[in-house]
Amino acid sequence: MFFLPWLFLYEAGLWFSGDPYRNLADIWLRELLQRAGFSQYFLLPILSCAVLLGWHHLSKLRWKVDWQCLPGMFIECVGYAAILIGVFQIQHWVLSTISYFASTPAAAWLAAETDANTNLHQLLAMVGAGIYEELFFRLLLLPAMIWVLLRIELKTWIAYSLGVVLVSLCFTAAHSIGVEQDWFTFAFRFLVGLILSVVFLKRGFGMAVGAHALYNIAVEVFY
């Protein structure tokens, strides 16, 4: 249930605003559906809910909705987002130090990150990134990666650890497409991927979505 408000906010916001802009993971998933012959606008969010219900069924956990937990879950997501922002601040300081001494790709990235004007469409895109990047990388790709690693008879802790690392690398690589990169930025996004993967495995998909979306919004608004 914690996932649904984020999904509704993003899809309804884009629908009513008429904004065609979507994040990369959203575009990838919709292109996959279109190639399969499905182009309905609301099919992807419906399938997202179906995948989540299927995941819950496979986990064999008892179905229970505790509405009183939702505020606490939101506060917990704020805490995870604060951790990510702390990591961002450290990287921000490192890049600022580098840019002070020389004009580098890191300095250019810093300027791009801090000079952008925030508007409603960008905030919706930040929420969408939290939803569909977590859906693609954490809910779909990470369990599949761990399953494959377990099938080749790796120890459980090795399979989970390696799966988290590999998916975090994929997450980082996806954010590097068409963008000039430096090792500091790459390492930062890799660390973000690691943190979100751990949140997903330990606390669930909704928590990862909330943490990712809140972090994106905070960076977009305050930096």
C-alpha positions, -999 to 999 in steps of 0.1 A, spaced: 0 0 0 29 24 7 39 22 -30 5 32 -44 5 69 -34 39 74 -51 26 57 -83 -6 77 -83 12 110 -77 35 104 -107 11 90 -132 -18 113 -124 6 143 -123 19 136 -158 -16 128 -171 -32 160 -159 -2 182 -167 2 168 -202 40 165 -196 55 139 -221 88 138 -202 96 105 -184 126 91 -167 149 66 -184 136 34 -166 100 44 -174 109 48 -211 127 15 -212 98 -4 -197 72 13 -219 94 5 -250 95 -31 -240 57 -32 -237 53 -15 -271 76 -40 -288 54 -67 -273 24 -50 -289 11 -32 -258 9 6 -259 -19 15 -235 -10 44 -213 -19 29 -179 -7 -6 -187 27 -1 -171 14 11 -137 -12 -17 -137 15 -42 -144 37 -26 -117 10 -34 -92 6 -69 -106 43 -76 -103 42 -64 -67 12 -86 -59 30 -115 -76 61 -109 -56 40 -108 -24 23 -141 -33 57 -158 -40 70 -146 -6 41 -165 10 37 -137 36 3 -131 52 -16 -103 35 -22 -75 60 -27 -38 56 -18 -18 88 -27 18 80 -12 29 113 23 19 100 22 41 70 33 74 88 61 55 104 72 41 71 73 76 56 94 88 85 117 58 80 120 67 43 130 102 53 158 87 74 171 66 45 169 97 22 188 117 48 216 90 47 217 93 9 218 131 11 247 128 36 266 107 11 257 133 -16 270 161 6 303 143 10 306 139 -28 294 174 -33 322 187 -11 348 165 -29 337 178 -63 337 214 -50 372 210 -39 383 195 -72 365 223 -92 383 249 -71 416 238 -85 408 229 -121 380 229 -147 372 192 -149 343 170 -159 335 168 -122 332 206 -120 309 205 -150 287 179 -134 286 199 -102 274 230 -121 248 210 -139 235 195 -107 233 228 -88 223 253 -114 191 236 -127 158 253 -120 132 232 -102 97 230 -115 67 207 -111 76 185 -140 111 179 -127 97 170 -93 73 145 -110 102 131 -129 121 126 -96 92 107 -82 90 86 -114 127 77 -111 121 65 -76 92 43 -88 104 28 -121 141 26 -114 134 7 -82 109 -15 -101 134 -22 -129 166 -26 -109 155 -37 -75 122 -55 -79 129 -72 -112 166 -73 -119 180 -79 -84 159 -110 -75 166 -124 -110 204 -119 -105 204 -135 -71 183 -164 -84 208 -170 -112 238 -168 -88 221 -193 -64 215 -217 -93 252 -219 -99 255 -231 -63 271 -200 -48 268 -197 -10 237 -176 -1 256 -147 13 279 -146 -17 250 -147 -41 232 -119 -24 263 -98 -20 274 -103 -56 239 -97 -69 237 -64 -50 271 -53 -64 263 -63 -100 228 -46 -100 243 -15 -85 269 -14 -113 240 -17 -138 222 11 -120 253 33 -122 259 25 -158 223 34 -167 228 68 -152 260 72 -172 244 69 -206 250 100 -227 266 118 -197 303 128 -193 314 109 -162 342 110 -136 352 84 -111 338 104 -81 303 106 -97 304 69 -107 314 58 -72 287 80 -57 259 65 -78 273 30 -72 271 37 -35 235 49 -38 227 17 -57 242 -4 -29 222 15 -2 189 12 -21 195 -25 -27 201 -31 10 169 -11 18 150 -32 -7 162 -65 7 158 -56 43 128 -33 43 109 -40 11 101 -24 -23 79 4 -10 106 16 14 131 17 -14 108 36 -37 100 62 -9 137 66 0 147 70 -36 119 95 -45 124 116 -13 162 117 -20 157 128 -56 132 155 -46 155 168 -18 184 171 -42 163 187 -69 149 213 -45 178 221 -22 208 217 -45 
